[in-house]
Amino acid sequence: MNFIIDLLDVLKDYGLPLGLLGAAIAFIFSVIKFWWDKKSTQRWKEFEVYHALVKELVEPPYEGGSLFMDRQGAILYELRNFKRYHAYSLRMLTGLREKWSVTANRLPRLLDELDLTIEFLEKQKCR
């Protein structure tokens, strides 16, 4: 019984500061949760976009279809913006360079863009 009276006295004396502290903690927690959820969603979207670009880069739109050189060049350029994937992109593009160099006379602009992207990724790797 004495404990309850002491607790009520504490609440009477410090009720407002304790309420403000509780509200501040709840606000901070909600901001952190919002930031965490937003970052997770952003990472997932980046994953989906990156893999869709890679698929468009190396796979025809339909069975027996042809790839479009200008679209592939734009994709090569865009791969520079995915910092989280730079290491893999560099390995993948180096392999594509070897594969596509066989048809270099047909794809000079594409190979130029491929070389520029490889050069860019190698510079980023050194940083």
C-alpha positions in Angstrom: 0.0 0.0 0.0 2.9 2.3 0.9 4.4 1.6 -2.5 1.3 2.7 -4.4 1.2 6.0 -2.5 4.9 6.6 -3.3 4.2 5.8 -6.9 1.3 8.2 -7.1 3.5 10.9 -5.4 6.2 10.4 -8.1 3.6 10.6 -10.9 2.1 13.7 -9.3 5.5 15.4 -9.1 7.1 14.2 -12.3 4.1 13.2 -14.5 4.6 15.9 -17.2 8.3 15.2 -17.7 7.8 11.4 -17.7 5.0 11.9 -20.3 7.2 14.1 -22.5 10.0 11.6 -22.2 7.7 8.8 -23.2 6.4 10.8 -26.2 10.0 11.6 -27.2 11.0 8.0 -27.1 8.0 6.9 -29.1 8.7 9.7 -31.7 12.4 8.7 -32.0 11.4 5.1 -32.4 8.9 5.8 -35.1 11.5 8.0 -37.1 14.1 5.2 -36.9 11.5 2.6 -38.0 10.4 4.8 -40.9 14.0 5.4 -42.0 14.8 1.6 -41.7 11.7 0.6 -43.7 12.4 3.3 -46.4 16.0 2.1 -46.7 14.9 -1.6 -47.0 12.4 -0.7 -49.7 14.9 1.3 -51.6 17.5 -1.5 -51.5 14.8 -3.9 -52.8 13.9 -1.6 -55.7 17.5 -1.1 -56.5 17.9 -4.9 -56.6 14.9 -5.3 -59.0 16.0 -2.5 -61.3 19.6 -3.7 -61.5 18.6 -7.3 -62.3 16.1 -6.1 -64.9 18.8 -4.0 -66.6 21.3 -7.0 -66.6 18.6 -9.2 -68.1 17.9 -6.6 -70.9 21.6 -6.3 -71.5 22.3 -9.9 -72.2 18.9 -11.5 -73.1 16.8 -10.8 -76.1 13.3 -9.6 -75.4 11.8 -12.8 -76.9 13.0 -16.2 -78.2 15.0 -15.6 -81.3 14.8 -11.8 -81.0 17.7 -9.5 -81.4 19.2 -7.1 -78.9 19.1 -3.3 -79.6 22.6 -1.8 -79.5 21.6 1.7 -78.3 19.5 0.2 -75.5 22.4 -1.9 -74.4 24.7 1.1 -74.5 22.3 3.0 -72.3 22.1 0.1 -69.9 25.9 -0.1 -69.8 26.0 3.5 -68.9 23.3 3.1 -66.2 25.2 0.3 -64.5 27.6 2.9 -63.3 24.9 4.2 -60.9 24.6 1.0 -58.9 27.5 1.4 -56.4 26.5 -1.6 -54.4 27.0 -3.8 -57.5 30.2 -2.3 -58.9 32.4 -5.3 -58.1 30.0 -7.8 -59.8 29.3 -5.4 -62.7 33.0 -5.1 -63.4 33.5 -8.9 -63.4 30.4 -9.4 -65.6 31.3 -6.7 -68.1 34.9 -8.0 -68.4 33.4 -11.4 -69.3 31.0 -9.7 -71.8 34.0 -7.8 -73.3 35.7 -11.1 -74.1 32.5 -12.6 -75.5 31.5 -9.5 -77.6 35.0 -8.8 -78.9 34.5 -11.7 -81.4 31.8 -9.5 -83.1 33.6 -6.2 -82.6 33.2 -5.2 -86.2 29.4 -5.2 -85.8 29.3 -3.5 -82.4 31.9 -0.7 -82.2 29.7 1.8 -80.4 28.5 -0.8 -77.9 32.1 -1.9 -77.2 33.2 1.7 -76.8 30.5 2.2 -74.1 31.4 -1.2 -72.6 35.1 -0.1 -72.3 34.1 3.3 -70.8 32.0 1.6 -68.2 34.7 -0.9 -67.4 37.2 2.0 -67.1 34.8 3.9 -64.8 34.2 0.9 -62.5 37.9 0.2 -62.3 38.5 3.8 -61.2 35.8 3.5 -58.6 37.4 0.2 -57.3 40.6 2.0 -56.6 38.9 4.6 -54.5 
